[in-house]
Amino acid sequence: MNLAEWLQGDHEPSQRLKAVQSLCRAVTDRAGGAGLSLDPSKIEVSASGECRPEAGKGAPPGRYRAPEVADGRPATPQSQVFTAGVLCYEILAGRAFEPRGAPLLRDIRPDLPRDLSDAVQACLEMDAEWRPKDLTYVLGLIDGMGPATAVPGSAGRSSRPSGASPAPASRSGRAGRGGPAPRPWPLLAFALVALAASIGTAIYRLRQPPPAPALPPPGPTVTMAATTLPPSPEPSAPAGKPTPVVPSADLTRPSAAPTPVASASTKAVRPSPSPSPSASVALATPVAAPTAAAAPSAPPVVAATPPPAAAEPAAPAAVTSVAPPLLRRGATVLVDVHGVGLRSEHQVRIGRGREAAKGIEVMRQRYVSPVLLQVLLKVDAAAAPGAYVLSLVDGAGNATNTRPFEIAR
């Protein structure tokens, strides 16, 4: 069976890890995969899940092809790393890789170690400069998991040791005990009583009349006040306040006379003078609240603008690990700096003891997330081997803790 057919099936997590481990080992043993065909249809998979790439040349098909190769540029060791990274992604995720917009491996397989997910994801960088030069780090992570942790999610599948047989059960259904079997009659009688009680309760609830629907709350009540109109004033009204003269009308009969209009400052409508001043008519008019026009205009209230809140200080950052922890001289290495509270303003600083490191140059760095910062380190061939430390410095000059790494001899 080839790898393209194997990917269509359902496999255990241990088998998927073994396939990735064997694939990375085969590519690493052949000096970065030179002379190997990483076409899934030409990679044989054994019954135990071990991948065996065939010798051959040629660009891999479709989504397995590195972006620079798809653009017509020559293949490099980073191109083989991209193809192997796509294969590792599909083996571990159990789904096809999408060159644009593919979900992260750690989101699909949260049970995998975070370092392993990030290492495989680094092989899928579209820019070849940001990819690792080989698969030694991915292989080292899987080798370091050990047999106890190499199978995430497989623990607890079977608590019975291999070769152990189940305890024999007697005919009475009680393993390892003698004597007569217990009689099921008391339990059966109790079950029947409980069933009858539940049926009776259900019938009683069904016979109960449905509750009456709740009435809506009563609306607001309008109070109608009876106002008795006083007789119209005599012509001797005070000067400066003339009384409007309206023709008299019989309120009990329809009339074409215009309806008297009350001013905004009065509450009662005064009819025009009538020949019989003693006559009064009681009209039922609603008591209305004073209109907004009658109320004196108040000056606009201007709300005071609160002072701006002080900016909260940034959370302290810390470096938790540096991967890979061992660098080779004369190479440009992509290093993953893991930590907490990382920000885009942090700059990588390399030191050796209390002095600045010599022979190591920070070429580029990239902020990925608050827990990951990637940096390209160029290690000179004349750099002194031994222990070094890496730290981060923010814009204010505050440095984080240091994490050690080494340069191989």
N, C-alpha and C positions, 0 to 999 in steps of 0.2 A: 504494500500500500504506500502510495506517495503522500507527501504532506498536504497537497491540495485536497485529496480525498479524506485524509485524517482530520482536517479542520472542519469538515462537515458533520462529524459525529460529536457525541457527548462524552467527555472524559473527566476523570477524577482530577482534583487539584494536584495530587502528587504526580500523575502522569504528565500534566502540562508543565510542571516545573522540571521534570526530567527531560522533556523534549527541549525546553529552552536551554537547559544546562548542556546537553549533548550538542546542540547547534552552536552555542557560543564556544564550546571547547574545540569543535571541529574548525571553526573559523579562526580561532586564536592559534591553534597548532599549525595552520597553513599560512602564517605570517599575514594576518589580516584578511584571510579569505582569498588570497591570490591564487588563481587557477581553479577555483571552485565555482560551480553554477548554483546560485541561490534561487533558482526558479522553483517554486513549490512543487511543480509537477515532476521535477527531477531530483527531489530529495526523498529518499526512502525512509520510512518509519517502521521500526521493528515492532514486534508484538508487545514488547515491554515499554514502548514509547520513546525509543532512542532514535534521533535524527541522524542520517548519514548522507551528507551532500555528495554529489558526484563531481568528478573532475570535469571541467569544461569552461568555456568562455562565452561571452555574450551578455548583452544588457538584459536584466530581468524584465518581465512584462508589466505593463499597466501601472498599478499603484505601488508596486515594489521598486520602481525605478526612482533613483534620486532626482531631485529637481534640477540639479546642474546637468545631469546626463540627459534628462528630458529636453533641456534647452540646447543640446548639441555640444556641450563642453566635454572634455575628456574625463573619464572616471578617475577617482582618487580613492585612497583608503577610506576617507569619510563617506564616499558613495557606497562602499560595501557595508559600512556601519549603518547607514540609513536603511538599506535593504534588509539587513539582519534585524534591525530594530523593528521594522514593519512585521517581520515574521514573529518576533518575540511578542509584539503587541497582540497579534491575532491569536497566537497560541494561548497566552495568558488571559486575554479578554474573552475569547470564544466568539468573536465577531470580526467582520471585515474592517480594515482600516480605511478611513476617509482622509485623503490628503488635505482637504480644507474643512475645518470645523469639526474635526474628530474629537469626541470627549476624552478627557484625561484618563489614563489607565487607573489612577488611584480612585477616581470616581466610580469606575465600573467594578473594580476589584478592591474594595476597602479592606479586605482581609489580608492582602499582601503587605509585606513591610514597606513603609514609606520610602526608604532608601532605594529599594529595588524598583518601585514604580517610577520614581524620579530618574533613576539611571536609564531605564528603558525609554522614558519620555525624552531624555536628552539626546538619544540617538535619532529622534524624529525631527530635529530642528531643520527648518527649511534652509537656513544659512549653514553651509558646510563648515564655516569657521567655528560655529558654536557646538559642533558635534565632537564627541571624544574621538581619539585617533584609533581606538580599538575597543574590543569588548572584554578586556581583562577585568575591569571594575565590575561589570554585570556578572561575569563568571565568578569573581571572588565573593560577591554578595550571596550568590546561591550556594557556593561551596561552604560559606561560613554559617549558613542556616542550620546545618546538621540534620541528622535523621529525625530529631524530635520536633523541629520546627519547619521541616521541609514540606510538610503537608498541611497547609492552613485549612482549617475547617474539617479535617478528617478525624480529629480526636473525638472520641465519644461515639463513634459509629458502632462499635461492638465492645461491650464491657467483658465478654467472655474470652479468656485466653484461648489461643489456638490449641487444638488437640483435646480440649476439655469437653467432656460429654455431659449433657444435662442430667440432673438427678432423676433417677427412675421414679415414676409416680405409680402408686398402687391403684388398684381398681376402684377404690373408694374415692380417688381424686385427691388424697392427702399424701404428699411425698414424704417418705421416711417415717410414717406413723402407722401403727396397726390399730386394730379395733374396728368396730362397725362405723359406717358412714353416718354423719348427722342427718336426722330426718328433716326434710324440707317443709313439713306441714306448718309449723309455726310461722315461718317466713311467708309461705303462700297465703295463710289466713291474714297476716298483717297487710300484705300487698292488696288483697281483695278489699279489706276494710278501708284502706287509704284511697283506693280507686272509687269505692262507693261514696265516700265523703266528698271527693272532688267533683263527682258527677252531680251530687245533690246541691253543692254550692253553685255550680254552674246553672242548674235549672232554676234555683231561687233567684239568681241575679237576672236571668232572662225574663222572669215573670214580673219583675219590678217595673212600675210605669216609668217612662223616661222623664227626666227632670224638666220642669217648665223652663222655656227659654228666658233668659234675663231680659228685662225691659230696658230700653235705652234711657239714659238719664234725661230728666225733664229739661226743656230749653229755658232760656232766660225769660222771666216774666216782665211784661211792660205794664207799668202802672199808669192808668189813665186818671187824671185829676180833673174834676169838674170845676171849671172856672166861671164865675158869674161876672159878666161884663158890667161894669158900673156905667151909669148914665154919662153921656158925652158931656164934656165941660161946656160952660157958658162961653159966649164970645169974648168975655173979658179975660183973655189969656195974657200972661205976662209978655211984655214986649221982647222981641228978639227970638221967640219960640213960637212961630205960627203953627196952628193946628190944621192938619190937612183936612180939606172938605171933600167928603165922599157922598154922593147921592144916597138917600135912604133906600133901603130894600127890605122886602119881606123875606125873612130867612126861612119861612115855611114853604115858600113857593119858588119855583125856578125863575130866575131872572137873567136877563142879558147884560145886566150892569157889571162893570168890572169888579173883580174880587179885590177887597182891600188887602194891601201888603203890609205886613208888620216889619218894623225896622229891626236891625240886628240887636239893638240895645233894649228892646221891650219884650216882655213875655206874653202880653195879652193884646189882642186885636181890638181896637176901638172903632166902632161903626160911626158913620156920619150922624150929625144931629137929627133927631127924630121929633115929630110934633108932640109925641107923648114921652117926655123925659123919664117918666116913672117906669116905663116898660124896660124890662131886662131879660135877657135870654142867657140861659146856661149852656155853654158849649163844653163838650168833653174833648179836651185836647191833651195829648201826651206831654208829660213834664220832661222837657229836653234839657240836657246839660248845656251850659254856655258854649258857644262855638269858639273855634280857635281864633276867629277874627276879633272877638271881643276881648280876648286875653292880651295883656300887654306883651309886646315882643321882648324876649330876653336876649341878651347879648350871647353870641356863640361861645361855646365852651371849648377851649383849645387844650387838648390833653398834653401833658408834659411828656416829652420824649425821654424814655429811660436811658441811662448811660449805657454804652456798649459793654457787654459782658467780657470779662477778661478771658483770653484764650487759655485753654487748659494745657498744661505742659505735656509734652509727648511722653508716652510710656517708655521706660528704660528698655534698651535693646540688649540682647545677649546672643552670643554665638554658641550653638550647641554641638556642631560637628562640621568637619571639613572633609569632603569626598572628591577625589580619592585621597587617602592620607599619605600616600607614597608617590613622589614625583620622580621622573627620570631626567637626567641632565641632557641638554641639547635638544629639548622638545618644547613645544607649546601645548599646554595642558588646559583643558576646561575643568575648572574646579567649582563644585557646588558648595556654597556656604549656607548651611542650615542654621536657623536661629528663631528668635521670637522678637517681635517689635521692630523688625527691619523696615527701613524707609529708603526712598530713592536718593536721599541726600547722603547716605552712608558711603564712605570711601574705604577701600581695602588698604590695609597697611601690613607690610611684611617685615618681620624683625627676626633677629637672632640674638637671644638673650636680651640685653638692654640696648643693643645697637641696631641700626637699620641694616637690613639684609643687603648683601651685595651679590650680584649675579642673577637676581630674580626681578623681572620687570612686569608690571601690571599693564597689559596692552589694552584691554577693554573690560568693562564690567556692565552688567545688566540687572536691573531690579525686576524680579519676577513676581513676588508676593511678600507679605510680611514675614514669611517663614523661609524664603529662599532668595538667595542672591548668587548670580553666576559671574565668574571672573575668568578671563584668559590670562594665564601666567606663562611668560617666556623664561625658561630656565636655561642659562648659558651652559655650555659644555664645561667651562672652567669653574662653575659654581662649586663651593665647598659642600661636600656631602655632610649629612647630619641632621640635627633637629632644628626646626624653625617654628615660628609662631605667627598666627594670623589674627588680626583684630580689625574692627570697624571704627571709623571716626566720623561724627556728624558735623553739620555746618558750624556748630558752636565750639568744636574742638574737643568734645567729650568722647572718650574712647571706651569701647566695650571690653569685655573680658577677652582673653587670648585663648586660642585653640591650637594645639601642636600639630605639626605634620613633618614629614621627613623628605629628604632628597637622597635617592639611592646612590650608592657608590658606583 
